[in-house]
Amino acid sequence: MITASGRTKQRSLGPSPEKINADKRFKILETHMKRFQFKQDALIEVLHKAQELFGYLDDELLFYIAQSLKLPPGRVYGVTTFYHFFTLRPKGVHICVVCMGTACYVKGAGTILSALEDTLKIKSGETTSDGQVSLLTARCIGACGIAPAVVYDGVVAPRQTPEDAIKRVKGWVKHGA
């Protein structure tokens, strides 16, 4: 960016000071980082709090955290993408997680996932264009005895079939509830 004096000014990749001051979530996050004395080894705790506050971790927020903890942005991004819990995009109103653990997979989880992808017109890890449903997979949810299991908005459903799953998510898409 070139200023009025003709000098080049480096643009910050993080949120603007106006945005930080206008959004109370940044103050809460800053208080959380202060509790950890802005220590670099508190990165995961800070990321958890940021995701709790903002719902997801976009590039602007990650850069803000990197600056605050005096960490390279690449390290913050690397930690964020390494752990499956963190998300870089907004999630849907409803979340459907298909367990792909061995027991669930052997009993048809792959078929359930394919049916949901076809019905919702999205792939695993994506959210429908209306923002209603996010379709995710998990390596294992520890419900092998009730395989194949699907988690609908945090509630585990046992012995699912493609028809069960489609019926459930169609209810979300049609009625928004």
MARKOLZA-995264 format. One record per atom (N, C-alpha, C): residue number from 1; atom name; x, y, z. Coordinates in steps of 0.1 Angstrom, whole numbers. Layout:
<nodes>
+------+------+-------+-------+-------+
: resi : name :  east : north :    up :
+------+------+-------+-------+-------+
:  NUM :   CA :     X :     Y :     Z :
...
+------+------+-------+-------+-------+
</nodes>
This chain:
<nodes>
+------+------+-------+-------+-------+
: resi : name :  east : north :    up :
+------+------+-------+-------+-------+
:    1 :    N :     8 :   -12 :     0 :
:    1 :   CA :     0 :     0 :     0 :
:    1 :    C :     9 :    12 :     0 :
:    2 :    N :     5 :    22 :    -8 :
:    2 :   CA :    13 :    35 :    -9 :
:    2 :    C :     6 :    46 :    -1 :
:    3 :    N :    13 :    52 :     8 :
:    3 :   CA :     7 :    63 :    16 :
:    3 :    C :     7 :    76 :     8 :
:    4 :    N :     0 :    87 :    13 :
:    4 :   CA :     0 :   100 :     7 :
:    4 :    C :    13 :   106 :     5 :
:    5 :    N :    23 :   102 :    13 :
:    5 :   CA :    36 :   108 :    12 :
:    5 :    C :    44 :   100 :     1 :
:    6 :    N :    38 :    90 :    -5 :
:    6 :   CA :    45 :    82 :   -15 :
:    6 :    C :    54 :    70 :   -10 :
:    7 :    N :    53 :    68 :     4 :
:    7 :   CA :    61 :    57 :    10 :
:    7 :    C :    52 :    45 :    10 :
:    8 :    N :    59 :    34 :     9 :
:    8 :   CA :    52 :    21 :     9 :
:    8 :    C :    50 :    17 :    24 :
:    9 :    N :    37 :    13 :    27 :
:    9 :   CA :    34 :     9 :    40 :
:    9 :    C :    29 :    -5 :    39 :
:   10 :    N :    35 :   -14 :    48 :
:   10 :   CA :    31 :   -28 :    48 :
:   10 :    C :    18 :   -30 :    54 :
:   11 :    N :     9 :   -37 :    47 :
:   11 :   CA :    -5 :   -39 :    52 :
:   11 :    C :    -4 :   -51 :    62 :
:   12 :    N :   -11 :   -50 :    73 :
:   12 :   CA :   -12 :   -60 :    83 :
:   12 :    C :   -22 :   -71 :    78 :
:   13 :    N :   -18 :   -83 :    80 :
:   13 :   CA :   -27 :   -94 :    76 :
:   13 :    C :   -37 :   -97 :    87 :
:   14 :    N :   -36 :   -92 :    99 :
:   14 :   CA :   -45 :   -94 :   110 :
:   14 :    C :   -57 :   -84 :   109 :
:   15 :    N :   -66 :   -85 :   118 :
:   15 :   CA :   -77 :   -76 :   119 :
:   15 :    C :   -73 :   -62 :   121 :
:   16 :    N :   -81 :   -53 :   116 :
:   16 :   CA :   -77 :   -39 :   118 :
:   16 :    C :   -80 :   -35 :   133 :
:   17 :    N :   -73 :   -25 :   138 :
:   17 :   CA :   -75 :   -20 :   152 :
:   17 :    C :   -90 :   -17 :   154 :
:   18 :    N :   -96 :   -11 :   144 :
:   18 :   CA :  -110 :    -8 :   146 :
:   18 :    C :  -119 :   -20 :   148 :
:   19 :    N :  -116 :   -31 :   141 :
:   19 :   CA :  -123 :   -43 :   142 :
:   19 :    C :  -120 :   -50 :   156 :
:   20 :    N :  -108 :   -49 :   160 :
:   20 :   CA :  -105 :   -55 :   173 :
:   20 :    C :  -112 :   -47 :   184 :
:   21 :    N :  -112 :   -34 :   184 :
:   21 :   CA :  -119 :   -26 :   194 :
:   21 :    C :  -134 :   -28 :   193 :
:   22 :    N :  -140 :   -30 :   182 :
:   22 :   CA :  -154 :   -31 :   180 :
:   22 :    C :  -160 :   -45 :   184 :
:   23 :    N :  -152 :   -55 :   184 :
:   23 :   CA :  -156 :   -69 :   186 :
:   23 :    C :  -152 :   -73 :   200 :
:   24 :    N :  -161 :   -75 :   209 :
:   24 :   CA :  -158 :   -79 :   223 :
:   24 :    C :  -151 :   -92 :   224 :
:   25 :    N :  -152 :  -101 :   214 :
:   25 :   CA :  -146 :  -114 :   214 :
:   25 :    C :  -131 :  -113 :   214 :
:   26 :    N :  -125 :  -102 :   208 :
:   26 :   CA :  -111 :  -100 :   208 :
:   26 :    C :  -106 :   -97 :   222 :
:   27 :    N :  -114 :   -89 :   229 :
:   27 :   CA :  -110 :   -85 :   243 :
:   27 :    C :  -110 :   -98 :   252 :
:   28 :    N :  -120 :  -106 :   250 :
:   28 :   CA :  -121 :  -119 :   258 :
:   28 :    C :  -109 :  -128 :   254 :
:   29 :    N :  -106 :  -129 :   242 :
:   29 :   CA :   -94 :  -137 :   237 :
:   29 :    C :   -81 :  -131 :   243 :
:   30 :    N :   -80 :  -118 :   243 :
:   30 :   CA :   -68 :  -112 :   248 :
:   30 :    C :   -67 :  -114 :   263 :
:   31 :    N :   -78 :  -114 :   271 :
:   31 :   CA :   -78 :  -117 :   285 :
:   31 :    C :   -74 :  -131 :   287 :
:   32 :    N :   -78 :  -140 :   278 :
:   32 :   CA :   -74 :  -154 :   279 :
:   32 :    C :   -59 :  -156 :   277 :
:   33 :    N :   -54 :  -149 :   267 :
:   33 :   CA :   -40 :  -150 :   265 :
:   33 :    C :   -32 :  -144 :   276 :
:   34 :    N :   -37 :  -133 :   282 :
:   34 :   CA :   -30 :  -127 :   293 :
:   34 :    C :   -30 :  -136 :   305 :
:   35 :    N :   -40 :  -144 :   307 :
:   35 :   CA :   -41 :  -154 :   318 :
:   35 :    C :   -29 :  -164 :   316 :
:   36 :    N :   -25 :  -167 :   304 :
:   36 :   CA :   -14 :  -176 :   301 :
:   36 :    C :    -1 :  -168 :   299 :
:   37 :    N :    -1 :  -155 :   302 :
:   37 :   CA :    10 :  -146 :   301 :
:   37 :    C :    16 :  -146 :   287 :
:   38 :    N :     7 :  -147 :   277 :
:   38 :   CA :    11 :  -146 :   263 :
:   38 :    C :    23 :  -156 :   260 :
:   39 :    N :    23 :  -167 :   267 :
:   39 :   CA :    33 :  -177 :   265 :
:   39 :    C :    30 :  -185 :   252 :
:   40 :    N :    41 :  -188 :   245 :
:   40 :   CA :    39 :  -195 :   232 :
:   40 :    C :    34 :  -209 :   234 :
:   41 :    N :    38 :  -216 :   245 :
:   41 :   CA :    33 :  -229 :   247 :
:   41 :    C :    18 :  -230 :   251 :
:   42 :    N :    12 :  -219 :   252 :
:   42 :   CA :    -3 :  -219 :   254 :
:   42 :    C :   -11 :  -218 :   241 :
:   43 :    N :    -4 :  -220 :   230 :
:   43 :   CA :   -10 :  -219 :   217 :
:   43 :    C :   -23 :  -227 :   216 :
:   44 :    N :   -23 :  -240 :   219 :
:   44 :   CA :   -35 :  -248 :   218 :
:   44 :    C :   -46 :  -243 :   226 :
:   45 :    N :   -44 :  -240 :   238 :
:   45 :   CA :   -54 :  -234 :   247 :
:   45 :    C :   -60 :  -222 :   241 :
:   46 :    N :   -52 :  -213 :   235 :
:   46 :   CA :   -56 :  -201 :   229 :
:   46 :    C :   -65 :  -204 :   217 :
:   47 :    N :   -60 :  -213 :   209 :
:   47 :   CA :   -68 :  -217 :   197 :
:   47 :    C :   -82 :  -222 :   201 :
:   48 :    N :   -82 :  -231 :   211 :
:   48 :   CA :   -95 :  -236 :   216 :
:   48 :    C :  -104 :  -224 :   220 :
:   49 :    N :   -99 :  -215 :   227 :
:   49 :   CA :  -107 :  -204 :   231 :
:   49 :    C :  -112 :  -195 :   219 :
:   50 :    N :  -103 :  -193 :   210 :
:   50 :   CA :  -106 :  -185 :   198 :
:   50 :    C :  -117 :  -192 :   190 :
:   51 :    N :  -116 :  -205 :   189 :
:   51 :   CA :  -127 :  -212 :   181 :
:   51 :    C :  -140 :  -212 :   189 :
:   52 :    N :  -139 :  -213 :   202 :
:   52 :   CA :  -151 :  -212 :   210 :
:   52 :    C :  -158 :  -199 :   208 :
:   53 :    N :  -150 :  -188 :   208 :
:   53 :   CA :  -156 :  -174 :   207 :
:   53 :    C :  -160 :  -171 :   192 :
:   54 :    N :  -153 :  -175 :   182 :
:   54 :   CA :  -156 :  -171 :   169 :
:   54 :    C :  -162 :  -182 :   160 :
:   55 :    N :  -162 :  -194 :   165 :
:   55 :   CA :  -169 :  -205 :   158 :
:   55 :    C :  -159 :  -212 :   148 :
:   56 :    N :  -149 :  -205 :   143 :
:   56 :   CA :  -139 :  -211 :   134 :
:   56 :    C :  -127 :  -202 :   134 :
:   57 :    N :  -116 :  -206 :   128 :
:   57 :   CA :  -104 :  -199 :   129 :
:   57 :    C :  -100 :  -195 :   115 :
:   58 :    N :  -103 :  -182 :   111 :
:   58 :   CA :   -99 :  -178 :    98 :
:   58 :    C :   -85 :  -172 :    98 :
:   59 :    N :   -80 :  -169 :    86 :
:   59 :   CA :   -66 :  -164 :    85 :
:   59 :    C :   -63 :  -152 :    93 :
:   60 :    N :   -73 :  -143 :    93 :
:   60 :   CA :   -71 :  -130 :   100 :
:   60 :    C :   -69 :  -133 :   115 :
:   61 :    N :   -78 :  -142 :   121 :
:   61 :   CA :   -77 :  -145 :   135 :
:   61 :    C :   -64 :  -153 :   138 :
:   62 :    N :   -60 :  -162 :   130 :
:   62 :   CA :   -48 :  -169 :   132 :
:   62 :    C :   -36 :  -159 :   132 :
:   63 :    N :   -36 :  -150 :   123 :
:   63 :   CA :   -25 :  -140 :   123 :
:   63 :    C :   -25 :  -132 :   136 :
:   64 :    N :   -37 :  -128 :   140 :
:   64 :   CA :   -38 :  -120 :   153 :
:   64 :    C :   -32 :  -128 :   165 :
:   65 :    N :   -35 :  -141 :   165 :
:   65 :   CA :   -30 :  -150 :   176 :
:   65 :    C :   -14 :  -151 :   174 :
:   66 :    N :   -10 :  -153 :   162 :
:   66 :   CA :     5 :  -154 :   160 :
:   66 :    C :    12 :  -141 :   165 :
:   67 :    N :     7 :  -129 :   161 :
:   67 :   CA :    13 :  -117 :   166 :
:   67 :    C :    12 :  -116 :   181 :
:   68 :    N :     1 :  -119 :   187 :
:   68 :   CA :    -1 :  -118 :   201 :
:   68 :    C :     9 :  -127 :   209 :
:   69 :    N :    11 :  -139 :   204 :
:   69 :   CA :    20 :  -148 :   211 :
:   69 :    C :    34 :  -148 :   206 :
:   70 :    N :    37 :  -139 :   197 :
:   70 :   CA :    50 :  -137 :   191 :
:   70 :    C :    55 :  -150 :   185 :
:   71 :    N :    46 :  -156 :   177 :
:   71 :   CA :    49 :  -169 :   170 :
:   71 :    C :    49 :  -167 :   155 :
:   72 :    N :    56 :  -174 :   147 :
:   72 :   CA :    55 :  -173 :   132 :
:   72 :    C :    41 :  -178 :   128 :
:   73 :    N :    35 :  -171 :   119 :
:   73 :   CA :    22 :  -175 :   114 :
:   73 :    C :    21 :  -189 :   109 :
:   74 :    N :    32 :  -194 :   103 :
:   74 :   CA :    32 :  -207 :    98 :
:   74 :    C :    31 :  -218 :   109 :
:   75 :    N :    37 :  -215 :   120 :
:   75 :   CA :    36 :  -224 :   132 :
:   75 :    C :    21 :  -225 :   137 :
:   76 :    N :    15 :  -213 :   138 :
:   76 :   CA :     1 :  -213 :   143 :
:   76 :    C :    -8 :  -220 :   133 :
:   77 :    N :    -6 :  -218 :   120 :
:   77 :   CA :   -14 :  -225 :   109 :
:   77 :    C :   -11 :  -240 :   110 :
:   78 :    N :     1 :  -244 :   112 :
:   78 :   CA :     5 :  -258 :   112 :
:   78 :    C :    -2 :  -265 :   123 :
:   79 :    N :    -2 :  -259 :   135 :
:   79 :   CA :    -8 :  -265 :   147 :
:   79 :    C :   -23 :  -266 :   144 :
:   80 :    N :   -29 :  -256 :   138 :
:   80 :   CA :   -43 :  -255 :   136 :
:   80 :    C :   -47 :  -266 :   126 :
:   81 :    N :   -40 :  -268 :   116 :
:   81 :   CA :   -43 :  -278 :   106 :
:   81 :    C :   -40 :  -292 :   110 :
:   82 :    N :   -30 :  -294 :   119 :
:   82 :   CA :   -26 :  -307 :   124 :
:   82 :    C :   -38 :  -313 :   132 :
:   83 :    N :   -44 :  -306 :   141 :
:   83 :   CA :   -54 :  -311 :   150 :
:   83 :    C :   -68 :  -311 :   143 :
:   84 :    N :   -74 :  -322 :   143 :
:   84 :   CA :   -87 :  -324 :   137 :
:   84 :    C :   -98 :  -315 :   143 :
:   85 :    N :   -97 :  -312 :   155 :
:   85 :   CA :  -107 :  -304 :   162 :
:   85 :    C :  -109 :  -290 :   157 :
:   86 :    N :   -98 :  -284 :   152 :
:   86 :   CA :   -99 :  -270 :   147 :
:   86 :    C :  -105 :  -269 :   133 :
:   87 :    N :  -112 :  -259 :   131 :
:   87 :   CA :  -118 :  -257 :   117 :
:   87 :    C :  -115 :  -243 :   112 :
:   88 :    N :  -112 :  -243 :    99 :
:   88 :   CA :  -108 :  -230 :    93 :
:   88 :    C :  -120 :  -223 :    86 :
:   89 :    N :  -131 :  -230 :    85 :
:   89 :   CA :  -143 :  -225 :    78 :
:   89 :    C :  -155 :  -226 :    88 :
:   90 :    N :  -165 :  -217 :    85 :
:   90 :   CA :  -177 :  -218 :    94 :
:   90 :    C :  -184 :  -231 :    92 :
:   91 :    N :  -189 :  -236 :   103 :
:   91 :   CA :  -196 :  -249 :   102 :
:   91 :    C :  -211 :  -245 :   100 :
:   92 :    N :  -218 :  -256 :    96 :
:   92 :   CA :  -233 :  -254 :    93 :
:   92 :    C :  -240 :  -253 :   106 :
:   93 :    N :  -253 :  -250 :   105 :
:   93 :   CA :  -262 :  -249 :   117 :
:   93 :    C :  -263 :  -263 :   123 :
:   94 :    N :  -263 :  -274 :   115 :
:   94 :   CA :  -263 :  -287 :   119 :
:   94 :    C :  -251 :  -295 :   115 :
:   95 :    N :  -246 :  -304 :   123 :
:   95 :   CA :  -234 :  -311 :   120 :
:   95 :    C :  -236 :  -326 :   120 :
:   96 :    N :  -233 :  -333 :   109 :
:   96 :   CA :  -234 :  -347 :   108 :
:   96 :    C :  -220 :  -353 :   107 :
:   97 :    N :  -217 :  -362 :   116 :
:   97 :   CA :  -204 :  -368 :   116 :
:   97 :    C :  -205 :  -383 :   114 :
:   98 :    N :  -200 :  -389 :   103 :
:   98 :   CA :  -200 :  -403 :   100 :
:   98 :    C :  -188 :  -409 :   106 :
:   99 :    N :  -189 :  -419 :   115 :
:   99 :   CA :  -178 :  -426 :   120 :
:   99 :    C :  -172 :  -435 :   109 :
:  100 :    N :  -159 :  -434 :   106 :
:  100 :   CA :  -153 :  -443 :    96 :
:  100 :    C :  -143 :  -452 :   102 :
:  101 :    N :  -145 :  -455 :   115 :
:  101 :   CA :  -136 :  -465 :   122 :
:  101 :    C :  -138 :  -479 :   116 :
:  102 :    N :  -130 :  -488 :   119 :
:  102 :   CA :  -130 :  -501 :   113 :
:  102 :    C :  -144 :  -508 :   114 :
:  103 :    N :  -149 :  -509 :   126 :
:  103 :   CA :  -162 :  -515 :   128 :
:  103 :    C :  -173 :  -508 :   120 :
:  104 :    N :  -173 :  -495 :   120 :
:  104 :   CA :  -184 :  -488 :   113 :
:  104 :    C :  -182 :  -489 :    98 :
:  105 :    N :  -169 :  -489 :    94 :
:  105 :   CA :  -167 :  -490 :    79 :
:  105 :    C :  -171 :  -503 :    74 :
:  106 :    N :  -167 :  -514 :    81 :
:  106 :   CA :  -171 :  -528 :    77 :
:  106 :    C :  -186 :  -530 :    76 :
:  107 :    N :  -193 :  -522 :    85 :
:  107 :   CA :  -208 :  -524 :    85 :
:  107 :    C :  -215 :  -514 :    77 :
:  108 :    N :  -208 :  -506 :    68 :
:  108 :   CA :  -215 :  -498 :    59 :
:  108 :    C :  -213 :  -483 :    60 :
:  109 :    N :  -204 :  -478 :    68 :
:  109 :   CA :  -202 :  -464 :    69 :
:  109 :    C :  -199 :  -457 :    56 :
:  110 :    N :  -191 :  -463 :    48 :
:  110 :   CA :  -188 :  -458 :    35 :
:  110 :    C :  -200 :  -455 :    26 :
:  111 :    N :  -209 :  -465 :    26 :
:  111 :   CA :  -222 :  -463 :    19 :
:  111 :    C :  -230 :  -452 :    24 :
:  112 :    N :  -231 :  -451 :    38 :
:  112 :   CA :  -238 :  -440 :    44 :
:  112 :    C :  -232 :  -426 :    40 :
:  113 :    N :  -219 :  -425 :    40 :
:  113 :   CA :  -212 :  -413 :    36 :
:  113 :    C :  -215 :  -409 :    22 :
:  114 :    N :  -214 :  -419 :    13 :
:  114 :   CA :  -217 :  -417 :    -1 :
:  114 :    C :  -231 :  -412 :    -3 :
:  115 :    N :  -241 :  -418 :     4 :
:  115 :   CA :  -255 :  -414 :     2 :
:  115 :    C :  -257 :  -400 :     7 :
:  116 :    N :  -250 :  -396 :    18 :
:  116 :   CA :  -252 :  -383 :    23 :
:  116 :    C :  -245 :  -373 :    14 :
:  117 :    N :  -234 :  -376 :     9 :
:  117 :   CA :  -227 :  -367 :    -1 :
:  117 :    C :  -236 :  -365 :   -13 :
:  118 :    N :  -242 :  -375 :   -18 :
:  118 :   CA :  -251 :  -374 :   -30 :
:  118 :    C :  -263 :  -366 :   -27 :
:  119 :    N :  -269 :  -368 :   -15 :
:  119 :   CA :  -281 :  -361 :   -11 :
:  119 :    C :  -279 :  -346 :    -9 :
:  120 :    N :  -268 :  -343 :    -2 :
:  120 :   CA :  -265 :  -329 :     2 :
:  120 :    C :  -257 :  -322 :    -9 :
:  121 :    N :  -252 :  -329 :   -19 :
:  121 :   CA :  -244 :  -323 :   -30 :
:  121 :    C :  -231 :  -317 :   -25 :
:  122 :    N :  -225 :  -323 :   -15 :
:  122 :   CA :  -213 :  -318 :    -9 :
:  122 :    C :  -204 :  -330 :    -6 :
:  123 :    N :  -191 :  -328 :    -4 :
:  123 :   CA :  -182 :  -338 :     0 :
:  123 :    C :  -179 :  -337 :    15 :
:  124 :    N :  -174 :  -348 :    21 :
:  124 :   CA :  -170 :  -347 :    35 :
:  124 :    C :  -161 :  -336 :    37 :
:  125 :    N :  -163 :  -328 :    48 :
:  125 :   CA :  -155 :  -317 :    52 :
:  125 :    C :  -161 :  -304 :    47 :
:  126 :    N :  -172 :  -305 :    40 :
:  126 :   CA :  -179 :  -293 :    34 :
:  126 :    C :  -192 :  -290 :    41 :
:  127 :    N :  -197 :  -278 :    38 :
:  127 :   CA :  -210 :  -273 :    43 :
:  127 :    C :  -219 :  -270 :    31 :
:  128 :    N :  -232 :  -273 :    33 :
:  128 :   CA :  -241 :  -269 :    22 :
:  128 :    C :  -241 :  -254 :    19 :
:  129 :    N :  -245 :  -251 :     7 :
:  129 :   CA :  -244 :  -237 :     3 :
:  129 :    C :  -253 :  -228 :    11 :
:  130 :    N :  -264 :  -234 :    17 :
:  130 :   CA :  -273 :  -226 :    25 :
:  130 :    C :  -268 :  -225 :    40 :
:  131 :    N :  -257 :  -231 :    43 :
:  131 :   CA :  -251 :  -231 :    56 :
:  131 :    C :  -259 :  -239 :    66 :
:  132 :    N :  -267 :  -248 :    62 :
:  132 :   CA :  -275 :  -256 :    71 :
:  132 :    C :  -268 :  -268 :    76 :
:  133 :    N :  -260 :  -276 :    68 :
:  133 :   CA :  -255 :  -288 :    72 :
:  133 :    C :  -240 :  -289 :    69 :
:  134 :    N :  -232 :  -293 :    78 :
:  134 :   CA :  -218 :  -296 :    76 :
:  134 :    C :  -217 :  -311 :    77 :
:  135 :    N :  -210 :  -317 :    67 :
:  135 :   CA :  -208 :  -332 :    67 :
:  135 :    C :  -194 :  -335 :    70 :
:  136 :    N :  -191 :  -342 :    81 :
:  136 :   CA :  -178 :  -346 :    85 :
:  136 :    C :  -176 :  -361 :    87 :
:  137 :    N :  -164 :  -365 :    88 :
:  137 :   CA :  -161 :  -379 :    92 :
:  137 :    C :  -152 :  -379 :   104 :
:  138 :    N :  -152 :  -390 :   111 :
:  138 :   CA :  -143 :  -391 :   122 :
:  138 :    C :  -136 :  -405 :   121 :
:  139 :    N :  -123 :  -405 :   125 :
:  139 :   CA :  -116 :  -418 :   124 :
:  139 :    C :  -122 :  -429 :   132 :
:  140 :    N :  -127 :  -425 :   144 :
:  140 :   CA :  -134 :  -435 :   153 :
:  140 :    C :  -140 :  -427 :   164 :
:  141 :    N :  -153 :  -430 :   167 :
:  141 :   CA :  -159 :  -422 :   179 :
:  141 :    C :  -161 :  -431 :   191 :
:  142 :    N :  -155 :  -444 :   190 :
:  142 :   CA :  -156 :  -453 :   201 :
:  142 :    C :  -169 :  -459 :   204 :
:  143 :    N :  -177 :  -460 :   194 :
:  143 :   CA :  -190 :  -467 :   195 :
:  143 :    C :  -191 :  -479 :   187 :
:  144 :    N :  -181 :  -487 :   187 :
:  144 :   CA :  -180 :  -499 :   178 :
:  144 :    C :  -191 :  -509 :   180 :
:  145 :    N :  -196 :  -510 :   192 :
:  145 :   CA :  -207 :  -520 :   195 :
:  145 :    C :  -220 :  -516 :   189 :
:  146 :    N :  -222 :  -504 :   184 :
:  146 :   CA :  -234 :  -500 :   178 :
:  146 :    C :  -232 :  -495 :   163 :
:  147 :    N :  -221 :  -501 :   157 :
:  147 :   CA :  -218 :  -497 :   144 :
:  147 :    C :  -228 :  -501 :   134 :
:  148 :    N :  -230 :  -494 :   123 :
:  148 :   CA :  -223 :  -481 :   120 :
:  148 :    C :  -230 :  -469 :   127 :
:  149 :    N :  -222 :  -461 :   133 :
:  149 :   CA :  -227 :  -449 :   141 :
:  149 :    C :  -226 :  -436 :   133 :
:  150 :    N :  -235 :  -428 :   135 :
:  150 :   CA :  -235 :  -414 :   130 :
:  150 :    C :  -238 :  -404 :   141 :
:  151 :    N :  -231 :  -393 :   142 :
:  151 :   CA :  -234 :  -383 :   152 :
:  151 :    C :  -242 :  -372 :   145 :
:  152 :    N :  -254 :  -369 :   150 :
:  152 :   CA :  -262 :  -358 :   145 :
:  152 :    C :  -263 :  -347 :   156 :
:  153 :    N :  -257 :  -336 :   153 :
:  153 :   CA :  -256 :  -325 :   163 :
:  153 :    C :  -252 :  -329 :   177 :
:  154 :    N :  -242 :  -338 :   177 :
:  154 :   CA :  -236 :  -342 :   190 :
:  154 :    C :  -243 :  -354 :   197 :
:  155 :    N :  -253 :  -359 :   190 :
:  155 :   CA :  -260 :  -371 :   196 :
:  155 :    C :  -257 :  -383 :   187 :
:  156 :    N :  -252 :  -394 :   193 :
:  156 :   CA :  -248 :  -406 :   186 :
:  156 :    C :  -260 :  -414 :   183 :
:  157 :    N :  -261 :  -418 :   170 :
:  157 :   CA :  -272 :  -427 :   166 :
:  157 :    C :  -267 :  -440 :   162 :
:  158 :    N :  -272 :  -451 :   168 :
:  158 :   CA :  -267 :  -465 :   165 :
:  158 :    C :  -273 :  -471 :   152 :
:  159 :    N :  -265 :  -480 :   147 :
:  159 :   CA :  -269 :  -489 :   136 :
:  159 :    C :  -276 :  -482 :   125 :
:  160 :    N :  -269 :  -472 :   120 :
:  160 :   CA :  -275 :  -464 :   109 :
:  160 :    C :  -275 :  -471 :    96 :
:  161 :    N :  -284 :  -467 :    87 :
:  161 :   CA :  -285 :  -471 :    73 :
:  161 :    C :  -284 :  -459 :    65 :
:  162 :    N :  -281 :  -460 :    52 :
:  162 :   CA :  -281 :  -448 :    44 :
:  162 :    C :  -295 :  -441 :    44 :
:  163 :    N :  -306 :  -449 :    45 :
:  163 :   CA :  -319 :  -443 :    45 :
:  163 :    C :  -321 :  -435 :    58 :
:  164 :    N :  -317 :  -440 :    69 :
:  164 :   CA :  -318 :  -433 :    82 :
:  164 :    C :  -311 :  -420 :    82 :
:  165 :    N :  -299 :  -420 :    77 :
:  165 :   CA :  -291 :  -408 :    76 :
:  165 :    C :  -297 :  -398 :    67 :
:  166 :    N :  -302 :  -402 :    55 :
:  166 :   CA :  -308 :  -393 :    46 :
:  166 :    C :  -320 :  -387 :    51 :
:  167 :    N :  -328 :  -395 :    58 :
:  167 :   CA :  -341 :  -390 :    64 :
:  167 :    C :  -338 :  -379 :    74 :
:  168 :    N :  -327 :  -381 :    82 :
:  168 :   CA :  -324 :  -372 :    93 :
:  168 :    C :  -319 :  -359 :    87 :
:  169 :    N :  -310 :  -359 :    78 :
:  169 :   CA :  -305 :  -346 :    72 :
:  169 :    C :  -315 :  -339 :    63 :
:  170 :    N :  -323 :  -347 :    57 :
:  170 :   CA :  -334 :  -340 :    49 :
:  170 :    C :  -343 :  -332 :    57 :
:  171 :    N :  -345 :  -337 :    69 :
:  171 :   CA :  -353 :  -329 :    79 :
:  171 :    C :  -347 :  -316 :    83 :
:  172 :    N :  -333 :  -316 :    83 :
:  172 :   CA :  -326 :  -304 :    86 :
:  172 :    C :  -327 :  -294 :    75 :
:  173 :    N :  -325 :  -299 :    63 :
:  173 :   CA :  -325 :  -290 :    51 :
:  173 :    C :  -339 :  -284 :    48 :
:  174 :    N :  -349 :  -293 :    49 :
:  174 :   CA :  -363 :  -288 :    46 :
:  174 :    C :  -368 :  -279 :    57 :
:  175 :    N :  -367 :  -283 :    69 :
:  175 :   CA :  -373 :  -275 :    80 :
:  175 :    C :  -364 :  -266 :    88 :
:  176 :    N :  -351 :  -268 :    86 :
:  176 :   CA :  -341 :  -259 :    93 :
:  176 :    C :  -341 :  -263 :   108 :
:  177 :    N :  -346 :  -274 :   112 :
:  177 :   CA :  -346 :  -278 :   126 :
:  177 :    C :  -342 :  -292 :   128 :
+------+------+-------+-------+-------+
</nodes>
